[in-house]
Amino acid sequence: MIAQGVDILLVEDNSSDVDLTLHALRHNGVANRICVVRGGEEALKFIFCRESSHERTGKPAPQIVLLDSTLPKVDAAEVLRQIKNDERTRLIPVVILTSFNEDRESIKVRYAKATGLIHKPVDFAQFRALIAQLGLYWLVVNEPSLFEQSQSVS
């Protein structure tokens, strides 16, 4: 039996985008266990349980990370690098959420190790459909990460 954790870690500093994404996920019944962190530093603390008082201490890693491309302090590229360079977490799917005004070529270079890239559409119905498809795919098809397997309880 695996200890209860979160299915989706949403890393987003914009409150409007958090609300929009949470609404899209919940509207489509994608996940009951969603955690929101507001920046890259907080995301790394959560994923790697770097603070003993953190709510995820001893619980499995998220099944998927939705990572906003523009974060304060520790940027998304560094969060992605640390996740993918650690044997315990490298198999966690990381999907970059970006706006259309970012340069596509620089996005490809910075986020080459990302599992996917979603451009945040202006149209809410389109965004809701993309989030629903993404969540259903990863939560149904994806196998647990190595980190989660090492955290399992007998």
C-alpha positions as CSV (number, residue, x, y, z in Angstrom):
1,M,0.0,0.0,0.0
2,I,1.3,3.5,-0.9
3,A,0.8,6.4,1.5
4,Q,-1.6,9.0,0.3
5,G,0.0,11.9,-1.5
6,V,-0.9,14.3,-4.3
7,D,-1.7,13.4,-7.8
8,I,-0.9,16.8,-9.4
9,L,1.5,19.4,-8.2
10,L,0.6,22.8,-9.8
11,V,3.5,25.2,-9.7
12,E,2.0,28.6,-10.5
13,D,2.6,32.1,-9.1
14,N,-0.4,33.8,-10.8
15,S,-3.5,33.6,-8.7
16,S,-5.8,33.9,-11.8
17,D,-4.0,31.1,-13.6
18,V,-4.2,28.9,-10.4
19,D,-7.9,29.5,-10.2
20,L,-8.4,28.8,-13.9
21,T,-6.3,25.6,-13.8
22,L,-8.0,24.3,-10.6
23,H,-11.4,25.0,-12.1
24,A,-10.5,23.1,-15.3
25,L,-9.2,20.1,-13.3
26,R,-12.1,19.9,-10.9
27,H,-14.7,20.6,-13.6
28,N,-13.5,17.5,-15.5
29,G,-13.1,15.3,-12.4
30,V,-9.4,14.8,-13.1
31,A,-8.0,14.7,-9.6
32,N,-9.0,15.0,-6.0
33,R,-5.5,15.4,-4.7
34,I,-4.0,18.6,-6.1
35,C,-1.4,20.7,-4.4
36,V,-0.5,24.3,-5.4
37,V,2.8,25.9,-4.7
38,R,3.6,29.5,-5.7
39,G,7.2,29.3,-7.0
40,G,10.1,27.2,-8.0
41,E,11.8,27.2,-4.5
42,E,8.6,26.0,-2.9
43,A,8.2,23.3,-5.6
44,L,11.6,21.9,-4.9
45,K,11.0,21.9,-1.2
46,F,7.8,20.0,-1.7
47,I,9.1,17.4,-4.2
48,F,12.3,16.7,-2.3
49,C,10.8,17.0,1.2
50,R,13.5,19.5,2.1
51,E,11.7,20.9,5.2
52,S,10.7,18.5,7.9
53,S,7.6,20.6,8.6
54,H,6.4,20.4,5.0
55,E,3.0,18.8,4.5
56,R,4.4,16.1,2.1
57,T,7.1,14.7,4.4
58,G,7.0,10.9,4.0
59,K,4.3,10.9,1.3
60,P,4.7,9.9,-2.3
61,A,5.9,12.3,-5.0
62,P,3.2,13.8,-7.3
63,Q,2.1,11.8,-10.3
64,I,2.6,14.8,-12.5
65,V,4.0,18.4,-12.2
66,L,2.3,21.2,-14.0
67,L,5.1,23.9,-14.1
68,D,4.5,27.5,-15.1
69,S,7.4,28.7,-17.3
70,T,7.7,32.1,-15.5
71,L,8.4,31.8,-11.8
72,P,10.0,34.0,-9.2
73,K,13.3,33.2,-7.5
74,V,14.0,29.7,-8.7
75,D,12.9,29.5,-12.4
76,A,11.1,26.7,-14.1
77,A,14.2,25.5,-16.0
78,E,16.1,25.0,-12.8
79,V,13.1,23.1,-11.2
80,L,12.9,20.9,-14.3
81,R,16.7,20.3,-14.2
82,Q,16.7,19.2,-10.6
83,I,13.7,16.9,-11.0
84,K,15.2,15.3,-14.1
85,N,18.7,15.0,-12.7
86,D,17.6,13.1,-9.6
87,E,17.2,9.4,-9.9
88,R,14.3,9.4,-7.5
89,T,12.2,11.9,-9.4
90,R,13.4,11.8,-13.1
91,L,10.4,9.7,-14.2
92,I,7.9,12.2,-12.9
93,P,6.2,13.8,-15.9
94,V,6.7,17.5,-15.9
95,V,4.5,19.6,-18.2
96,I,5.5,23.2,-18.9
97,L,2.6,25.7,-19.0
98,T,3.6,28.8,-21.0
99,S,1.9,31.8,-22.5
100,F,1.9,32.5,-26.3
101,N,4.2,35.5,-26.0
102,E,7.3,33.4,-25.2
103,D,9.7,32.6,-27.9
104,R,9.1,29.0,-29.1
105,E,12.8,28.2,-29.9
106,S,14.1,29.4,-26.5
107,I,11.3,27.3,-24.8
108,K,12.4,24.2,-26.7
109,V,16.0,24.7,-25.6
110,R,15.2,25.5,-21.9
111,Y,12.7,22.7,-21.5
112,A,14.1,19.9,-23.7
113,K,13.7,17.4,-20.8
114,A,10.1,18.3,-20.1
115,T,7.5,15.7,-20.8
116,G,5.3,18.2,-22.6
117,L,4.5,21.8,-23.2
118,I,1.1,23.4,-23.1
119,H,0.5,26.9,-24.3
120,K,-2.1,28.5,-22.1
121,P,-4.9,29.4,-24.5
122,V,-6.9,32.5,-24.1
123,D,-10.2,30.6,-24.6
124,F,-11.2,28.9,-21.3
125,A,-13.1,26.0,-23.0
126,Q,-10.0,25.1,-25.0
127,F,-7.8,25.3,-21.9
128,R,-10.2,23.2,-19.8
129,A,-10.2,20.5,-22.5
130,L,-6.4,20.5,-22.7
131,I,-6.1,20.2,-18.9
132,A,-8.7,17.4,-18.8
133,Q,-6.9,15.4,-21.5
134,L,-3.5,15.9,-19.9
135,G,-4.7,14.9,-16.4
136,L,-6.6,11.9,-17.5
137,Y,-3.7,10.6,-19.7
138,W,-1.0,10.9,-17.0
139,L,-3.2,9.8,-14.1
140,V,-4.4,6.7,-15.9
141,V,-1.4,5.7,-18.1
142,N,1.6,6.9,-16.1
143,E,3.3,4.4,-13.8
144,P,4.5,5.5,-10.3
145,S,7.9,7.3,-10.2
146,L,10.9,5.7,-8.6
147,F,10.6,8.2,-5.8
148,E,7.1,7.1,-5.1
149,Q,8.1,3.4,-5.2
150,S,10.9,4.1,-2.6
151,Q,8.3,5.8,-0.4
152,S,5.8,3.0,-0.4
153,V,4.6,1.5,2.8
154,S,4.4,-2.3,3.3
